[in-house]
Amino acid sequence: MAAKAAPPPPAEGPDAGLATIVVTGTRVPETVDRVPLDISVVPARDLAARDAHDMASALALVPGVEAPSGGDAGPSSAVPSLWGLHEFDAFLLVADGVPWGGAFNPMITTIDMTDVQRIEVLKGAAPVMYGATAFVGVVQAIDYPAGEAANEADIAVGNHGSARGSAAFVLPGSDHYRQSLAVDGQSLGFSDRRETVSNGRLLYRGALDTGQGKLTIDADLTIVRDTPSSPVIRTGSALTTLTPIDANFNPADARIDQNEYHLALGYSQPTALGKWETTLSLAHSDITDIRAFLHPDLSGAADSQNQHRHIDDDYLDTHLTNPLGNDGSIIVGADLLYGLGRQTTRNGNGGYTVPLDGSVLPPPTSQIAVNEIGTVNDRRVFAGQYAQADGKPGSRWDITAGLRLNETWEHKRTSDFTTPSPVLRAASASRTVVRLTETLGVSYRAWQAGADEVVVYADWRNAFKPAALDFGPDYTPDVLLPETAQSYEAGLKAALDDGRLTFQAEAFTLDFHNLVVPTPSGALANAAGERLRGVEFESRWQATRDFAAVANFAWHDASFTRYLFVEPDSGTSVDVAGNQLTLAPHVLASAGLLYTPPSGLNATMAVSRVGRRFLDEQNAAPVAAYTTIAATLGYRFEKWLVAFEGENLSNQRPPVTASEFGSDSFYRLNGRRLWLRLAETL
């Protein structure tokens, strides 16, 4: 993933909890209780015990978070929801300190859980060190550093003809050079027999000691081969029953193929001014995206698209970290995030008509008349200079203040050629924005007795984010205004029972402005505002080193503050201010049991509850609440593990993700998946 080595692993067992080390909020390793932010940690032990191999399973026990697999980016992707906002681009995905797809959209399809040491989930806007990239949260996957690894290999077979395997191990090194390797691959089938996933990844990590400094290198290759499913059309207040639950209306050659190449270099060196660290990350993706979408009138007509795009996503950061007072620090640095996206799309609007029962395989795009050709060339530069001070005036207080000067520039060239009456449209647009963003947080340890403590905290964040580019099939020539947000958060962190029982609780409010929403023509515009409010609670009781119980609850109120929604059918405008956001439930809850002894019988269970929500902006199409269950049951010998594993055991299939290419189209939750797994400790 990235060159920067991860800090020491967090404690596990009874000594964990609020003593866990995190880096996402401050970049400096610090215990959870000292950071005036809401940060949840998913340690390697939990990931391995639940065999979490995608974002949905990895974040299943993080409070207030949904991350159902699938969506417009394909079955290898996901659309996480944090603080009640269910949007693909509203959060920042980070891999070992590097924004992963940050210049455009989170590159979830190429994030990998093999050899991940832990995952940190920060709620709210990204820290000033990561720039203008996110509003509602940061999800950071941190791999084992070079010379360390999970040291495990496994294979698994599952229903629908699925199979997967992985291995992560340390390579031979020397006193000055350390290296490790992680490889994995999988082939997944689904209840929709045309929907498939075939992907693989190789990650090499190396670290060289250079006197007092250290040079790191990461190189990884990811190959994704997805055959997408079809979203289901909403008619009135419910999803249509005219199409079978797993009907696939994509063309015969439908696929989302991606090759991603990534190289990252890092260097750290102590200096008279502090520790100097630099990271350079270079990533290139080559993507072919072929699929089609049914017309919402359910006539059976479909619009096809055949897209080919290249994405360059590069990142450079350099900063100094200097001690400040009693265990405090100050970070001063500069970074640059560069993105270049080029796409050609060949659309067959109304290209074919098929029966709604899904009995006919649609033709390949080679047999569909192309009546629209579009191009996009978008260049982005997000630069900034930042400073963040972390002061500790006494043993009880922790004050964090961050300031960033952002300079963002975007230049976009687009064209659109349509037939049979030839019409060529072309445009060029640019936008430059220079503005400050700020953060301020404070925490106070109100009580402490040994490992037990109570900490209260509050923070304020002022953020903005340039509008995302969705690489859709429609002609969207404008460079939109950036979205802006201000948030306030207050919370409590506590540890009891000699640190075995830990919990965090927070209340938050966030106001969005210049929200980007679709117009009836398919274009996008800054035309809405939102308010996110809520409370979240997470708890963990580590009864013994081998047994833990987790319980989480979140209540979210995510609503429009301003939005004149235009009815697609009638063209009339409807004021939906005050309405609940689509697919935003008020209630999210989860609970888990993890029994993970070093040998013998082991088992885990995770239960998630998603409350009632709406499919439409007018809140006239409610969807009932649902519950999912995931579980593992296995036996560990000295070096071997044999386990049965299941996901969505209740086989729930509700709509969970909206399509960006049709406001009335929704992807369902994947059906039940079962695995038989064999793992070996290396």
C-alpha positions in Angstrom: 0.0 0.0 0.0 2.3 2.8 1.2 5.8 3.2 2.2 5.4 4.5 5.8 5.9 1.7 8.3 3.2 1.3 10.9 3.8 2.1 14.5 4.0 -0.8 17.1 0.8 -2.9 17.2 -1.8 -2.0 19.7 -2.2 -4.0 22.9 -4.7 -6.9 22.9 -6.5 -8.7 25.7 -7.1 -7.1 29.1 -4.4 -4.5 28.6 -6.0 -3.0 25.5 -9.0 -0.7 25.4 -8.2 3.0 25.8 -4.4 2.1 25.9 -4.6 1.2 22.2 -2.2 3.2 20.1 -3.7 5.2 17.1 -2.2 7.5 14.5 -5.0 8.6 12.2 -6.0 11.7 14.2 -2.5 13.1 15.0 0.0 11.1 12.9 2.0 10.8 16.1 1.4 7.5 17.9 -0.9 8.2 20.8 -3.3 6.3 23.0 -7.0 6.5 22.3 -7.8 8.2 25.5 -5.5 11.2 24.8 -6.9 12.0 21.4 -9.9 14.4 21.5 -11.7 12.6 18.6 -13.9 9.6 18.2 -11.7 6.8 16.9 -12.6 3.1 16.8 -9.9 0.4 16.3 -10.4 -3.0 14.7 -7.3 -5.0 15.8 -5.7 -7.8 13.8 -6.8 -10.4 16.2 -10.5 -9.5 15.6 -10.0 -9.4 11.9 -8.4 -12.8 11.9 -11.0 -14.3 14.3 -13.9 -13.2 12.1 -12.0 -13.8 8.9 -12.8 -10.3 7.7 -11.7 -10.2 4.1 -13.7 -7.1 2.8 -14.8 -3.7 4.1 -18.2 -4.9 5.0 -17.0 -7.6 7.3 -14.1 -5.6 8.7 -16.3 -2.7 9.8 -19.3 -4.9 11.0 -18.6 -4.1 14.7 -17.7 -0.4 14.3 -20.6 1.7 15.8 -22.7 3.8 13.5 -21.1 2.4 10.3 -22.6 0.5 7.4 -20.4 -0.7 4.5 -22.5 -3.1 2.3 -20.6 -4.6 -0.6 -21.4 -3.7 -4.2 -22.7 -0.6 -5.8 -21.9 1.2 -9.0 -18.2 0.4 -8.7 -18.9 -3.3 -8.9 -19.2 -6.3 -6.4 -15.6 -5.8 -5.3 -16.5 -2.4 -4.0 -18.7 -1.0 -1.1 -20.5 2.2 -0.1 -19.7 3.0 3.5 -22.0 5.2 5.6 -20.7 7.2 8.5 -22.6 9.7 10.7 -25.7 8.8 8.6 -24.4 9.9 5.2 -24.6 7.1 2.6 -22.3 8.4 -0.2 -19.4 6.8 -1.9 -17.1 9.8 -1.8 -18.0 11.4 1.5 -15.3 9.6 3.5 -11.5 9.3 3.1 -9.9 5.9 2.6 -6.3 5.8 3.8 -3.7 3.0 3.4 -0.7 3.3 5.7 -0.9 7.1 5.7 -1.6 7.5 1.9 -5.0 8.8 0.7 -6.2 5.8 -1.4 -7.9 7.3 -4.4 -8.1 10.6 -2.6 -7.9 12.9 -5.7 -11.1 11.4 -7.1 -13.0 8.7 -5.2 -12.0 6.1 -2.6 -10.4 3.2 -4.4 -12.3 0.5 -2.4 -11.9 -2.1 -5.1 -8.2 -2.3 -4.5 -8.0 -2.1 -0.7 -7.1 -5.5 0.7 -7.4 -7.0 4.2 -4.6 -9.6 3.8 -1.9 -8.8 6.3 -3.7 -5.7 7.8 -2.4 -5.1 11.3 -5.4 -3.0 12.3 -8.0 -0.6 11.0 -8.7 2.8 12.5 -12.0 4.6 11.9 -12.1 8.3 12.7 -15.5 10.0 12.6 -15.9 13.4 11.2 -13.8 15.5 8.8 -10.2 14.4 8.0 -7.4 15.9 10.0 -5.5 18.9 8.5 -2.7 16.6 7.5 -4.8 14.9 4.8 -6.2 18.0 3.1 -9.6 18.7 1.5 -10.6 15.1 1.2 -13.5 14.1 3.5 -16.4 15.2 5.8 -17.8 12.3 7.7 -14.9 10.0 8.4 -11.5 8.4 7.7 -11.0 4.7 7.4 -7.3 3.8 7.6 -6.0 0.3 6.9 -2.5 -0.2 8.5 -0.4 -3.2 7.3 2.2 -5.0 9.2 5.5 -3.1 8.6 8.3 -4.6 6.5 9.9 -7.5 8.3 6.7 -8.4 10.1 3.6 -10.2 8.9 0.5 -12.2 10.0 2.6 -15.3 9.0 -0.4 -17.3 7.9 -1.6 -19.0 4.8 -5.2 -20.1 4.1 -7.5 -21.5 1.5 -11.3 -21.6 1.5 -14.2 -22.9 -0.6 -17.7 -21.5 -0.5 -21.1 -21.7 -2.0 -21.9 -20.5 -5.5 -18.6 -22.0 -6.6 -16.5 -19.6 -4.6 -12.8 -20.1 -3.7 -10.1 -18.0 -2.2 -6.6 -18.2 -0.8 -3.9 -15.9 0.8 -0.5 -15.9 2.4 1.5 -13.3 4.3 5.0 -14.0 5.5 8.4 -12.5 6.3 11.1 -12.8 3.7 14.8 -13.4 4.5 16.6 -10.2 5.4 19.6 -8.8 7.2 20.4 -6.7 10.2 19.8 -3.6 8.1 17.2 -4.7 5.6 13.8 -6.2 6.4 11.1 -7.4 3.9 7.8 -9.2 3.8 5.3 -10.3 1.2 1.5 -10.7 1.1 -0.4 -12.4 -1.8 -4.0 -13.4 -2.2 -6.7 -14.2 -4.8 -10.3 -15.1 -4.9 -13.1 -16.2 -7.2 -16.6 -15.4 -6.0 -19.9 -16.5 -7.2 -23.3 -15.1 -6.2 -27.0 -16.0 -6.3 -27.1 -14.0 -9.5 -25.2 -16.5 -11.6 -23.8 -13.8 -13.9 -22.4 -11.7 -11.1 -18.8 -12.7 -10.3 -15.6 -11.5 -8.7 -12.1 -12.6 -9.7 -9.2 -10.6 -8.3 -5.7 -10.9 -6.9 -3.1 -8.8 -5.2 0.6 -8.9 -4.4 2.2 -6.5 -1.9 6.0 -6.3 -1.2 7.3 -4.2 1.7 10.9 -3.4 2.4 12.7 -1.3 4.9 16.4 -0.3 4.9 18.2 1.3 7.8 20.5 4.1 6.6 22.5 5.2 9.6 20.0 7.1 11.8 17.4 7.2 9.1 15.2 4.6 7.4 14.2 4.1 3.7 11.0 2.2 2.9 9.6 0.8 -0.3 6.2 -0.7 -1.0 5.2 -2.1 -4.4 1.9 -3.7 -5.1 -0.1 -4.9 -8.1 -3.9 -5.5 -7.9 -6.0 -7.1 -10.6 -9.8 -6.9 -10.3 -12.2 -8.7 -12.7 -15.8 -8.0 -11.8 -19.0 -8.9 -13.6 -21.6 -6.5 -12.1 -25.2 -7.1 -11.0 -28.1 -5.0 -12.0 -29.8 -2.5 -9.6 -33.6 -2.9 -9.0 -36.0 -0.2 -10.1 -38.3 1.5 -7.5 -41.9 2.1 -8.6 -43.9 4.2 -6.3 -43.3 3.3 -2.7 -41.5 0.0 -3.2 -39.1 -1.9 -5.4 -40.7 -3.5 -8.5 -41.8 -7.1 -8.4 -41.7 -7.3 -12.2 -38.0 -8.2 -12.2 -36.8 -11.3 -10.3 -34.6 -10.7 -7.3 -31.3 -11.7 -9.1 -32.2 -10.7 -12.7 -29.2 -9.3 -14.6 -29.9 -7.0 -17.5 -26.3 -6.1 -18.3 -24.9 -6.8 -21.8 -23.3 -10.2 -22.5 -19.8 -8.7 -22.3 -20.4 -6.7 -19.1 -17.4 -6.3 -16.9 -15.5 -3.9 -14.6 -11.8 -4.8 -15.1 -9.1 -2.9 -13.3 -5.3 -3.1 -13.2 -3.7 -1.0 -10.5 0.0 -0.4 -10.1 1.3 1.2 -7.0 4.8 2.2 -5.8 5.5 4.1 -2.6 8.8 5.4 -1.1 9.3 6.7 2.3 12.2 8.2 4.2 12.6 9.3 7.8 15.5 11.0 9.5 16.1 12.7 12.9 17.2 16.3 12.5 18.0 19.2 14.8 14.5 20.6 14.1 12.7 17.3 14.8 12.0 14.0 13.0 11.7 14.6 9.2 9.4 12.2 7.3 8.6 12.1 3.6 6.3 9.9 1.6 5.9 9.7 -2.2 3.2 7.5 -3.6 2.5 6.9 -7.3 -0.6 4.9 -8.4 -2.0 4.2 -11.9 -5.2 2.4 -12.7 -6.5 1.1 -16.1 -10.2 0.4 -16.0 -12.7 -1.0 -18.5 -16.3 -0.5 -17.4 -19.0 -2.2 -19.5 -22.6 -2.4 -18.3 -26.2 -1.2 -18.9 -29.1 0.2 -16.9 -32.8 -0.4 -17.4 -35.0 2.6 -18.1 -37.0 3.5 -14.9 -40.3 3.1 -16.9 -39.7 -0.6 -16.9 -40.3 -0.9 -20.6 -37.4 -3.3 -20.9 -35.2 -0.8 -22.7 -31.7 -0.4 -21.5 -28.9 2.2 -21.9 -25.5 0.6 -22.4 -22.1 2.1 -21.7 -18.6 1.0 -22.7 -16.0 3.1 -20.8 -12.3 3.0 -20.7 -10.4 5.2 -18.3 -7.0 5.8 -16.9 -6.5 7.3 -13.4 -3.2 8.6 -12.0 -3.3 9.3 -8.3 -0.1 10.6 -6.8 0.7 11.8 -3.3 3.7 13.6 -1.8 3.9 14.6 1.9 6.9 15.9 3.9 6.7 17.1 7.5 8.7 17.7 10.6 7.6 16.5 14.1 9.1 18.2 17.1 8.5 17.5 20.8 6.4 20.1 22.6 6.3 20.4 26.3 5.1 17.4 28.4 4.9 14.6 25.8 3.3 17.0 23.3 4.3 17.6 19.7 4.0 20.0 16.8 3.8 18.9 13.2 4.6 21.3 10.4 4.4 20.0 6.8 3.2 20.3 3.2 1.6 17.9 0.9 0.3 17.6 -2.7 -2.3 15.3 -4.1 -2.4 15.0 -7.9 -5.0 13.3 -9.9 -5.4 12.9 -13.7 -8.5 11.1 -15.0 -9.1 10.4 -18.6 -12.1 8.6 -20.0 -13.8 7.7 -23.2 -17.4 6.4 -23.1 -19.4 4.8 -26.0 -23.1 4.8 -25.0 -25.9 2.9 -26.6 -28.9 4.8 -25.3 -32.0 2.6 -25.7 -29.5 0.1 -27.2 -31.6 -3.0 -26.6 -34.9 -4.2 -25.1 -35.2 -7.4 -23.0 -38.0 -9.2 -21.1 -38.3 -8.1 -17.5 -38.2 -11.7 -16.3 -34.4 -11.9 -17.1 -34.8 -14.9 -19.3 -32.9 -13.4 -22.3 -29.2 -12.7 -22.3 -28.7 -9.2 -23.7 -26.4 -8.8 -26.7 -22.7 -7.7 -26.2 -21.9 -4.1 -26.7 -20.2 -5.0 -30.0 -23.7 -5.6 -31.4 -25.2 -2.5 -29.9 -25.4 0.7 -32.0 -23.4 3.5 -30.4 -25.3 6.8 -30.5 -23.2 8.8 -28.0 -19.5 9.2 -27.5 -18.2 11.2 -24.6 -14.7 12.1 -23.3 -13.5 13.5 -20.0 -10.0 14.8 -19.2 -9.8 16.0 -15.6 -6.6 17.2 -13.9 -6.6 18.0 -10.2 -4.0 19.4 -7.8 -4.8 19.6 -4.1 -1.9 21.2 -2.3 -1.6 22.6 1.2 0.6 23.7 4.1 -0.4 22.6 7.6 0.5 22.8 11.2 -0.9 20.8 14.1 0.0 21.2 17.7 -0.7 18.6 20.4 -0.2 20.2 23.8 -0.5 18.4 27.2 -0.6 21.1 29.9 -0.4 18.6 32.8 -1.3 15.0 33.1 -5.1 15.5 32.6 -5.4 17.8 29.6 -4.8 17.3 25.9 -5.3 20.2 23.5 -5.0 19.7 19.7 -5.2 22.6 17.2 -4.7 22.3 13.5 -4.6 24.9 10.7 -4.2 24.3 7.0 -3.9 26.6 4.0 -5.5 24.7 1.0 -4.8 25.5 -2.6 -6.9 23.4 -4.9 -7.0 23.6 -8.7 -9.0 21.7 -11.3 -9.1 21.8 -15.0 -11.7 19.8 -16.9 -12.2 19.2 -20.6 -15.3 17.3 -21.8 -16.9 16.5 -25.1 -20.1 14.8 -26.2 -21.0 13.6 -29.7 -24.5 12.3 -30.3 -26.3 10.8 -33.4 -28.4 10.2 -35.5 -28.7 13.9 -35.8 -25.0 14.8 -35.3 -24.5 17.2 -32.4 -21.1 17.9 -30.9 -20.7 19.6 -27.6 -17.4 20.5 -26.0 -16.3 22.6 -23.0 -13.4 23.4 -20.9 -13.7 24.6 -17.3 -11.3 25.4 -14.4 -11.7 26.4 -10.8 -9.1 27.5 -8.2 -9.9 27.7 -4.5 -7.6 29.0 -1.8 -9.0 28.8 1.8 -8.2 27.8 5.3 -9.5 24.8 7.2 -9.2 24.5 11.0 -9.6 22.0 13.8 -9.6 22.4 17.6 -10.1 19.7 20.2 -9.6 19.3 23.9 -9.8 16.3 26.2 -9.8 16.2 30.0 -9.1 13.1 32.2 -11.8 13.6 34.9 -10.9 10.5 36.9 -8.3 7.8 37.0 -7.5 4.8 39.3 -4.9 2.4 37.9 -6.1 1.2 34.5 -9.6 2.7 35.0 -10.4 6.2 33.9 -13.0 8.6 32.6 -12.1 11.2 29.9 -14.3 13.8 28.4 -13.6 15.6 25.1 -14.9 18.1 22.5 -13.8 19.2 19.1 -14.7 21.6 16.3 -13.8 21.1 12.6 -14.2 23.4 9.6 -13.7 21.6 6.3 -14.3 21.8 2.6 -14.0 19.3 -0.2 -13.9 19.9 -4.0 -16.8 18.2 -5.8 -16.2 14.6 -6.7 -16.1 13.3 -10.3 -18.2 10.1 -10.7 -17.0 9.2 -14.2 -20.6 8.5 -15.3 -21.9 8.3 -18.8 -23.6 11.7 -18.9 -22.2 15.0 -20.2 -21.1 17.0 -17.1 -18.9 19.9 -18.3 -18.9 22.1 -15.2 -16.4 22.2 -12.4 -18.7 22.6 -9.4 -18.2 24.6 -6.3 -16.6 22.8 -3.4 -18.8 21.4 -0.6 -18.3 22.9 2.8 -19.1 21.7 6.3 -18.7 22.6 10.0 -19.0 20.0 12.7 -19.1 20.0 16.5 -18.6 16.9 18.6 -18.5 16.1 22.3 -17.9 12.7 23.9 -16.9 10.5 26.8 -14.3 7.7 27.0 -14.1 5.4 29.9 -12.4 2.2 31.2 -13.6 0.2 34.2 -12.9 -3.2 35.7 -9.2 -2.8 35.6 -9.4 -1.7 32.0 -11.3 -4.7 30.8 -14.6 -2.8 30.2 -14.2 0.1 27.8 -16.7 2.4 26.2 -16.9 5.5 24.1 -19.9 7.8 23.6 -20.2 10.8 21.4 -22.8 13.4 20.2 -22.2 15.3 17.0 -23.8 17.8 14.6 -22.5 18.6 11.1 -23.9 21.1 8.6 -23.3 20.7 4.8 -23.5 23.5 2.3 -23.1 23.5 -1.5 -24.1 19.9 -1.6 -23.8 18.3 -5.1 -27.1 16.6 -6.2 -28.3 15.3 -9.6 -30.5 17.3 -11.9 -33.2 15.8 -14.1 -30.9 16.0 -17.1 -28.3 13.7 -15.4 -25.9 16.6 -14.7 -24.8 17.6 -11.2 -25.3 20.9 -9.5 -24.6 22.6 -6.1 -28.2 22.8 -5.0 -28.7 21.4 -1.5 -27.8 21.4 2.1 -27.8 18.7 4.8 -27.6 18.4 8.6 -26.2 15.3 10.3 -26.9 14.9 14.0 -26.7 11.9 16.3 -25.2 10.0 19.2 -23.1 6.9 19.0 -22.0 4.4 21.7 -19.5 1.6 21.6 -18.5 -0.8 24.3 -16.2 -3.8 24.7 -15.8 -6.2 27.6 -12.5 -8.2 27.4 -13.5 -10.7 30.1 -10.4 -12.8 29.5 -7.7 -12.7 26.9 -9.6 -15.2 24.9 -13.2 -13.9 25.3 -14.7 -10.5 24.4 -18.2 -9.1 24.1 -19.0 -6.1 22.0 -22.1 -3.9 21.9 -22.7 -0.8 19.9 -25.6 1.6 19.3 -26.1 4.7 17.1 -29.0 7.1 16.6 -28.6 9.3 13.5 -30.8 12.2 12.3 -29.6 12.9 8.7 -31.9 15.3 6.9 -32.0 17.9 4.2 -31.9 21.5 5.2 -32.3 22.8 1.6 -33.2 20.9 -1.5 -35.8 21.5 -4.3 -36.1 18.0 -5.6 -37.3 17.7 -9.2 -39.7 14.8 -9.8 -38.2 12.8 -12.7 -41.7 11.9 -14.2 -43.6 15.2 -13.8 -40.7 17.7 -13.8 -42.2 19.5 -10.8 -40.1 20.8 -7.9 -40.8 19.5 -4.4 -39.3 21.1 -1.3 -37.9 18.2 0.7 -36.1 20.3 3.4 -36.5 18.5 6.7 -36.9 15.1 5.1 -34.6 12.2 6.0 -31.8 11.4 3.6 -32.3 8.4 1.4 -31.1 5.1 2.9 -30.3 6.9 6.2 -31.8 4.9 9.1 -32.2 6.5 12.5 -31.1 3.4 14.3 -28.0 1.2 13.8 -26.9 -1.4 16.3 -24.5 -4.3 16.5 -23.2 -6.8 18.9 -20.5 -9.5 18.8 -19.0 -12.3 20.8 -15.4 -13.4 20.1 -14.0 -16.6 21.7 -10.4 -17.0 20.4 -8.2 -19.3 22.4 -4.8 -20.2 21.0 -5.9 -23.8 20.6 -9.1 -25.9 20.6 -12.6 -24.7 19.9 -13.1 -21.1 18.8 -16.2 -19.2 17.7 -17.4 -15.7 16.8 -20.7 -14.1 16.1 -21.6 -10.6 14.9 -25.2 -9.4 14.7 -26.1 -6.1 13.0 -29.4 -4.2 13.0 -30.3 -1.6 10.5 -33.4 0.5 11.2 -36.2 1.7 9.0 -35.2 4.1 6.2 -36.5 5.7 3.0 -35.7 5.1 -0.7 -36.7 8.5 -1.8 -36.2 12.2 -1.1 -39.9 12.7 -0.4 -39.9 10.0 2.3 -42.8 8.2 0.6 -41.0 4.9 0.1 -40.1 3.4 3.5 -38.1 0.2 3.8 -38.4 -2.0 6.9 -35.6 -2.6 9.3 -33.5 -5.8 9.0 -31.0 -7.9 10.9 -28.0 -9.8 9.6 -25.9 -12.4 11.3 -22.3 -13.5 10.6 -20.6 -16.3 12.5 -17.5 -18.6 12.5 -17.0 -21.9 14.3 -13.6 -23.7 14.1 -11.0 -25.8 15.8 -7.4 -24.7 16.1 -4.7 -27.3 16.3 -1.0 -26.5 17.0 -0.5 -24.9 13.6 -3.7 -25.5 11.7 -7.2 -24.1 11.8 -10.3 -25.6 10.3 -13.4 -23.4 10.4 -17.0 -23.1 9.1 -17.9 -19.5 8.3 -21.1 -17.7 7.3 -22.1 -14.2 6.2 -25.7 -12.9 6.2 -26.9 -16.2 7.6 -30.5 -14.8 7.8 -30.2 -14.3 3.9 -31.7 -10.8 4.0 -31.9 -9.1 0.6 -33.1 -5.5 1.2 -32.0 -2.5 -0.9 -28.8 -1.1 0.7 -27.1 1.1 -1.9 -28.5 3.7 -4.4 -27.1 3.8 -8.0 -25.6 7.1 -9.0 -26.9 6.4 -12.6 -30.6 6.5 -11.7 -32.3 8.0 -8.6 -34.8 5.2 -8.6 -32.3 2.3 -8.8 -31.0 0.3 -5.9 -28.6 -2.6 -5.2 -29.6 -5.3 -2.8 -27.6 -6.8 0.0 -25.7 -9.9 -1.1 -27.3 -13.2 -0.1 -26.1 -15.8 2.3 -22.4 -16.9 1.9 -20.9 -20.0 3.4 -17.2 -21.0 3.7 -15.1 -24.0 4.7 -11.6 -22.6 5.6 -8.3 -24.2 6.3 -5.5 -22.0 7.6 -1.9 -22.7 8.6 0.4 -20.6 10.9 3.7 -20.2 9.1 
